[in-house]
Amino acid sequence: MPAIPDRATLTRQLRTHPRFADLGADELTPMAVKGLAHEHLRVGQRGWVLRVPKQSQFAFGAQDNLTYQAACFERVSASGHAPRLAAVLTPSEELPMGALVVEEIVGRPPRLPDDLPALAAAMARVHHLPVPSPMDRPPLADHSDPVAGAMAEITAQAEYLDAADLDPAAREELEAELDWARAFAARVEGAAQPIRLVLTDTHPGNFLITDDGKAVIVDLEKALYGSPGTDLAHATLYSSTTWDPDTYADLSLDALGGYYSHYLEAVGPELAQQLRPWLVPLRRITFLRALTWCVMWSVEHRRAARTDAAGHGRDWSADNTDPALIAHVADRVAEYLRPETLRRMRAEWLAAPGLAAEIGD
């Protein structure tokens, strides 16, 4: 993974863009590091943030990664619930992964469950954006079969199961979920469901709540065309609401039911009717995607850093990230891969008639 350039280099690179030609030597200020894939620097008092990739979570090359992320911000910001894109700094020798400049959103982390309606409203606005024809959807991924798209990711991540040294009881729970997911995917292959622009990585820590109560997603790199049910699930799964200390919450079934009801009312009866049969199974699929990511990370972060001056691929090595952040992620991953946690989450799918009656059929 290429090293993040120092501030002097970043300042020099940012000055090459006409909008920032007058940037002062001390205007870039590092922001708190909360994620594994980017560094963020505030651009003085100008209302912009410099977003510098450390890697591509889709394992893209540097330019493709930057193009993809720029498209995410351009398309999702049309909803009014994502930062606007100001500039793209193409990859170069001094800036191997390139960078984006995006609008700085001033706000606070969501407070759960109180801000669940705001999250639901934001996702409803994004999901109501016009969907381009398939030929116009690139560079964003097109999961025209959302279950198959998720299963491809789950299958790749599940290849790490043998190397992960899991508790045997946890491995048994995961294998049972994988068996269910494979059978479900085969059963619904080709079945029609609504396709919309979706955010994909909607854990609450990726949002800020502005002074007027609007939820804005600020960490945006995985948008694609797929199922709204994935967004709704990822925002409220136990592995998402307990990931970030600033948004930590263990949601009740009543809170989940209210959240889904708010969303379904916001999108209107036609889309709500089309989505309802998919919402509960997509919670289960999305949680399995999160769990198998944890399995993958538990293996990959122990490996030595891989250097690629061209910025290709992804690299989860702990050598690349602040030890405190690695310790936090390791703690969360260990929690989600505990047999007790897995049994609890499986019970939600298998014995939650209140939620299923509220949002599914």
Steps between C-alpha positions, in 0.01 A plus 500: 500500500646841407574730793276803550697807386595761756304824531749703299463261208122493532492879508715519188279251321179674601632832371511350151122523493382851405251511784779461756789679329522746790507233772714605796787289628324422829138466390484119488410360841480124569162378618434211737576161347195274524526278194745254351501623142550880505665797664302826519634853529294816548577765236528805727170680554390454139234238567680214323672177602792330325430127484817297435459125434737257667366205303206386292247287682393362162865417414501749211806670361557858614332676208203264484453534876498879475261499204263270685499712815450823303197344333364398842513858629368652177200269480402471866540874570211560258279380786614780730623242750869469404789749465548672167814423302731800445813357340678184390878481532618229265759246615859609449848415620456732800138398561486129409134441584379846399243681713156656500386830645146479635269730689554516875180405683459658841300280732500248782496120500154340495342421835325166485217418502384866493660578162386184322220691323758745362712212367193339346397829338848550352503153350149548362618816320799320351286206393259736322772636272452416130665173400695520174485232234744211552741642241522827695556352846879452479737563660270401787439128541167368381351230723194435289467182707577643847510162674745358247713815531518466877568127477801558275652719771401262779649202316833677444522603865398156626813357340683626809305276737767230518774751581298697756537258792143555616336347803349173367155604621531829311613319188196273528265801524663666199487183293129467577441857381702437186291191426180702541635785283604268216160332501317833511711643216425196284129524577467870407746507210362729231202612710411863438549755775537879498843630397607842622817699567604371843771607744602148619718610797231660714618433853392799713858619556512593131228764550485842660185675619488869406344777711174467309478127578602372157714186475793527258724208407859625498703184436395399154695260280291187453184630334356276229173408333329234707234440763387766750458215748879478529527862614217463749656187647857623526398816685333308781675165539664433837840498328433853369334671795772376737795565266567868567520615866340832401184329376494190720153354559343158540167545327176340612259328262256785561761753389575295189134467414450875535801571282382275219146639526633855470698408190214313333268794556761738356547305176130462431267202467617372161869463584417389855287213369777390263763509774320334792563134403875569474569697816541223758706265279722789394569580867625146534706515178649836597597380846672198346689738269615694808596184688705357216675839467594461866638154425706639211631795701595276793740323266616786277587751772761259639687489170792726414425815305523467125651794316371599159618836376221508244238466770347176379290271713415513866710435806348454846836455673518646850832654391303760302269630773516665840532231771208643697270465201624148433431411864146637471427307180649182647276537807189542285592212270554273800159596638316429175670164455416375850268197493261678737472800268444281196230301676327818607500642148378176347215509750394837358445340159341184629292625793408862446138484386436857614760642262406265218133596534592868496726503197464170317250239404 
